Amino acid sequence: MKRFSIFCFLLPTVFTFSACVTFLDLEKKETAKNETSVSAKKNLTITYAQYQQVDSEKTKSPEKDRLITEQRIVKILNRSNQFTEVKVAENENSPATSDLTMKFTVVSNVNNKIGPLRILSFLTLGVVPMQFKQETKLTTEVLDKSGKRLKLTESSFQSDTWIGWLFLPLAPFFWPDSQADKAFENMVGSTLAEMKKENLL
């Protein structure tokens, strides 16, 4: 009986958190579309740091979350066909060995305040949806092989995530991971487009 009660509680809870959607507010920017000729391509090393900011407190994101976004950025750079090789530095202070180094830093401003709506959502197991707002800022520093800064860019997006049964039909189209892919594709792509305009690629 006890197991059945636990099952009856967990099933709607898991189902509710599968009804999770994220809506984005993206800065519309140009992205790099033309592939760089093979002879002109450069190899690239990247570093990636990720932080969360709640109110005035800024802390490092969990390593698991950092690695997920790092791999997301590496895939975007590889798909861009702008580089002969994209590799990840062992740490931020590793000596430059590639033609270019891109240092990515993300700071996510998270609203974790527990208001009446979130409490009501928990009590109703998602019948009343809960909302999470987040602003994500990406800073990219581009360096040459000698360590000289060539460019510094900043871009950002806002995300509005809702969890609740009401949003279940939309979940396959606005799943948080796929929306994050879209947001980073936009931000990294706009940086590459600026680099291409300035003949850095």
Sequence and secondary structure as in RCSB ss.txt:
>XXXX:A:sequence
MKRFSIFCFLLPTVFTFSACVTFLDLEKKETAKNETSVSAKKNLTITYAQYQQVDSEKTKSPEKDRLITEQRIVK
ILNRSNQFTEVKVAENENSPATSDLTMKFTVVSNVNNKIGPLRILSFLTLGVVPMQFKQETKLTTEVLDKSGKRL
KLTESSFQSDTWIGWLFLPLAPFFWPDSQADKAFENMVGSTLAEMKKENLL
>XXXX:A:secstr
 HHHHHHHHHHHHHHHHHSEEEEEEE       S   GGG EEEEEEEEEEEEETTEEEE  HHHHHHHHHHHHH
HHHHTT EEEEEE SSTT    SSEEEEEEEEEEE     HHHHHHHHTTTSS EEEEEEEEEEEEEEETTS EE
EEEEEEEEEEEEESGGGGGGTTTS HHHHHHHHHHHHHHHHHHHHHHTT  
